[in-house]
Amino acid sequence: MNKKKILASSLIIAVVGTAGYFGSQALFTDTETSTTANFTVGTLDLDVDGNNGQAFDNFQVSNIGADGTVEGGRTWTINNTGSLPGRLTFSLASLENYDNGCNEPEELVDTTCANPGPGEGELGGYLNSVVKLNEESIVNTTLANANIDEFQTQWLANTIPGQRVIPAGGSVTVTMDWNIDHDAYGNEIQSDSLDFDVVFTLEQMAPAR
């Protein structure tokens, strides 16, 4: 091979090598970076009568019938102190009717008469309760042990969409009234008592699907 052919071959290799180098490089570049992305979870915070984070109530009703009436009521103010809207649910827990023994008139009509007799008291079966949301009646049932689930069931069934929603910073009132028809009971409820827990739940609203 003569010197001209060797020189030509070397030139071709050099050109190919240079083309390969420039083919793998970007001639112009421009990069843009967004500002810092931030994700913050909202809050849902239920406050009942200003007792946030604590047992909100402790009310007792005793010596029922002393003034000839067997009725009463309690109203709570429910606040959503969080940053998200929430849906409110009302329910009862630990409902128990007690017999608390029997005096002579009660013994004539009541054969249980245990002391305290959990689950054997008759008072709740006669004590009708109405729960209202912003003065509208939602639940209507007695306080018999067997009806404990009725409070949440009726609350959910008898409210329209959006009625139970508390916006961030908003509030509603919930009232629980109770009474006994004067003609409905007799000596069987003497000395009987009942107790229960009131439970309010505020749930985050899921998006519609």
LINHU-V164892 format. One record per residue. PSI is psi in radians with two decimals (999 if undefined). Layout:
# LINHU-V164892
psi
PSI
PSI
This chain:
# LINHU-V164892
psi
2.33
3.01
-0.55
-0.76
-0.69
-0.74
-0.72
-0.74
-0.73
-0.64
-0.72
-0.79
-0.74
-0.74
-0.78
-0.76
-0.71
-0.69
-0.70
-0.64
-0.85
-0.47
-0.38
0.03
2.51
2.30
-0.67
2.43
2.67
2.19
2.29
2.36
2.28
2.86
2.92
2.23
2.45
2.25
2.16
2.24
2.31
3.03
2.62
1.99
2.05
2.27
2.23
2.02
0.58
0.22
0.94
2.20
0.10
2.86
2.12
-0.18
2.67
1.50
2.49
2.49
2.06
2.86
0.73
2.36
-0.01
-0.59
0.27
-0.05
2.57
1.28
2.84
-2.95
2.91
2.35
2.36
2.53
2.10
2.10
2.41
1.75
0.15
-2.94
0.04
2.61
2.63
2.75
2.19
2.38
2.44
2.41
2.94
2.67
2.72
0.66
2.22
2.32
2.27
2.53
-0.69
0.66
3.13
2.39
-3.12
-0.75
-0.64
-0.61
-0.48
-0.40
-0.13
2.10
-0.04
-1.19
0.51
2.80
1.90
-0.26
0.96
2.30
-0.10
-0.10
2.61
-0.16
-0.88
-0.52
-0.40
-0.31
1.82
2.46
2.37
2.20
2.25
2.49
1.99
0.81
0.01
2.22
2.21
-0.73
2.41
1.83
3.00
2.97
0.54
2.59
-0.70
-0.25
0.19
-0.65
-0.29
-0.51
-0.83
-0.68
-0.85
-0.63
-0.77
-0.65
-0.52
0.22
2.45
2.78
2.28
-0.30
-0.58
0.01
2.26
2.00
2.85
2.22
-0.01
3.06
2.74
2.92
2.48
2.22
2.38
1.97
2.60
2.60
2.79
2.34
2.17
-0.41
0.07
-0.30
2.92
-2.60
-0.23
-0.31
0.08
2.31
-0.04
2.70
2.90
2.71
2.80
2.85
2.38
2.27
2.12
2.33
2.28
2.06
2.44
2.46
2.09
2.54
2.59
2.51
999
